[in-house]
């Protein structure tokens, strides 16, 4: 059986500004670098020997900090672990999106086409689930995967798992694979939304 710990990246410069990112590629904020260091210390001793990351900077920088602390060697970057493309919403705040597309965020979350030219949510979910399943199938040691909130939620949705606690700024969930991908326990909130 393989165990994967999927975690969301630490705070990016755009997270700090409340901007939707999608495929945009901002760096971690200074607070984000501190968050990654705190999480790295919490992950020590879990037997993680491999760190894989989305190739977007906010995830890769989080993974680099964690891998250095854990001594796992260089991280592996994968474009297939990227966040969903939010199209024309990238760089906008929630208020700006509501102004330009009233009520569209909730419709988008339900999987409806809202005209933002973003990635289809079903295509995104298939991409993420296939990538996570392939990573799990090829490993025996526990693996850390640093990705995005949307990616973790996509795997949870696919498995019919309720996310549990509110997202928080930095959270994760264990998944196991023994021929089939399964959620293993509740979400772990490393850093709450309030700090």
C-alpha positions in Angstrom: 0.0 0.0 0.0 1.2 3.5 -0.9 0.5 6.6 1.1 0.4 10.1 -0.4 0.1 13.3 1.6 -1.3 16.0 -0.6 -0.8 19.5 0.8 -1.7 23.0 -0.4 1.2 25.4 -1.0 1.9 28.2 1.5 0.7 31.7 1.0 1.7 33.3 -2.3 1.9 37.1 -3.0 -1.4 36.9 -4.7 -3.1 34.9 -1.9 -2.0 37.8 0.4 -3.9 40.2 -2.0 -7.0 38.0 -2.4 -6.4 37.5 -6.1 -7.5 34.3 -7.9 -4.4 32.6 -9.4 -5.2 29.6 -11.5 -2.3 29.2 -13.8 -0.7 32.5 -12.8 2.7 32.0 -11.3 3.4 34.4 -8.3 6.1 33.7 -5.8 5.5 32.8 -2.1 5.1 35.8 0.1 7.4 36.2 3.1 4.7 34.9 5.3 4.4 31.9 2.9 8.1 31.1 3.3 7.7 31.1 7.1 4.6 28.9 6.8 6.5 26.4 4.6 9.2 26.2 7.2 6.7 25.6 10.0 5.0 22.8 8.0 8.4 21.3 7.2 9.1 20.9 10.9 5.7 19.3 11.4 6.3 16.8 8.6 9.7 15.6 10.0 9.6 12.1 11.2 6.8 10.9 8.9 9.1 8.9 6.7 8.6 11.0 3.6 11.4 10.2 1.2 10.1 11.8 -2.0 8.7 15.3 -2.6 6.7 16.0 -5.8 5.3 19.4 -6.7 3.2 21.3 -9.1 5.6 23.2 -11.3 3.9 26.6 -10.4 6.3 28.6 -8.2 4.1 28.9 -5.2 3.9 25.1 -4.9 7.5 24.4 -6.0 8.9 27.0 -3.6 6.9 25.4 -0.7 8.2 22.0 -1.7 11.8 23.2 -2.0 11.7 24.5 1.6 10.1 21.3 2.9 12.5 19.0 1.0 15.5 20.9 2.3 14.3 20.4 5.9 13.4 16.7 5.3 16.6 16.0 3.4 14.8 14.3 0.6 16.9 15.7 -2.2 15.6 17.8 -5.1 11.9 17.9 -5.7 10.2 16.6 -8.8 8.1 19.2 -10.6 5.0 18.2 -12.6 2.8 20.4 -14.7 0.0 17.9 -14.4 -0.4 18.9 -10.7 -1.1 22.5 -11.6 -4.2 24.4 -10.3 -7.3 24.7 -12.5 -7.1 27.4 -15.1 -9.6 30.1 -14.0 -9.3 31.9 -17.4 -10.2 35.6 -17.3 -10.6 35.5 -13.5 -6.9 35.1 -13.0 -5.6 38.1 -11.1 -9.0 39.3 -10.0 -10.4 39.5 -6.5 -13.6 37.8 -5.5 -15.3 41.2 -5.5 -14.1 41.9 -9.0 -15.4 38.6 -10.2 -18.8 39.1 -8.6 -19.0 42.5 -10.2 -18.1 41.2 -13.7 -19.9 37.9 -13.4 -22.7 38.2 -10.7 -23.3 34.8 -9.0 -20.9 33.0 -11.3 -18.5 31.8 -8.6 -21.1 29.5 -7.1 -22.3 28.3 -10.5 -18.7 27.6 -11.4 -18.2 25.6 -8.2 -21.2 23.5 -9.2 -19.4 22.8 -12.6 -21.5 25.1 -14.8 -19.9 27.0 -17.7 -19.8 30.6 -16.7 -18.0 32.1 -19.7 -14.6 32.9 -18.0 -12.7 30.9 -20.6 -11.2 28.6 -17.8 -10.6 24.9 -17.7 -13.6 22.6 -17.6 -13.9 21.3 -14.0 -14.5 17.7 -15.1 -11.4 17.8 -17.3 -9.4 19.3 -14.4 -10.6 16.6 -12.0 -9.8 13.8 -14.5 -6.3 15.2 -14.9 -5.6 15.5 -11.2 -7.1 12.1 -10.2 -5.2 10.3 -13.0 -1.9 12.0 -11.9 -2.3 11.3 -8.2 -3.3 7.6 -9.0 -0.2 7.2 -11.2 2.0 8.6 -8.5 0.6 6.3 -5.9 0.8 3.2 -8.1 4.6 3.7 -8.6 5.7 4.2 -5.0 6.1 2.2 -1.8 7.4 4.9 0.6 5.1 7.7 1.7 5.2 10.6 -0.8 4.6 14.3 -0.2 2.8 16.0 -3.0 2.7 19.8 -2.9 -0.2 21.1 -5.0 -3.2 23.4 -4.9 -6.5 23.7 -3.0 -8.4 22.9 -6.2 -6.4 19.8 -6.8 -6.9 18.4 -3.4 -10.7 19.2 -3.6 -10.8 17.5 -7.0 -9.5 14.2 -5.6 -11.9 14.5 -2.6 -14.8 15.1 -4.9 -13.9 12.2 -7.1 -13.8 10.0 -4.0 -17.0 11.4 -2.6 -15.2 12.6 0.5 -16.5 15.7 2.4 -13.6 18.1 2.9 -14.3 18.5 6.6 -12.9 21.7 8.2 -12.8 24.9 6.3 -9.8 25.1 4.0 -7.4 27.2 6.1 -4.3 28.6 4.5 -2.2 25.5 4.5 -3.9 22.1 4.7 -3.5 18.6 3.4 -5.0 15.1 3.4 -3.5 11.6 3.3 -4.6 9.2 0.5 -3.7 5.6 0.2 -3.5 3.4 -2.9 -3.7 -0.4 -2.8 -5.1 -1.0 -6.3 -7.7 1.8 -5.6 -7.3 5.4 -4.5 -8.8 6.2 -1.1 -8.9 9.1 1.4 -7.2 8.2 4.6 -8.6 10.2 7.5 -9.7 13.8 7.7 -8.1 17.0 6.4 -5.1 18.2 8.3 -5.0 21.9 8.8 -1.4 23.0 9.3 -2.1 26.7 9.4 -5.6 28.0 10.0 -7.1 30.8 7.9 -6.7 33.1 11.0 -3.0 32.2 11.4 
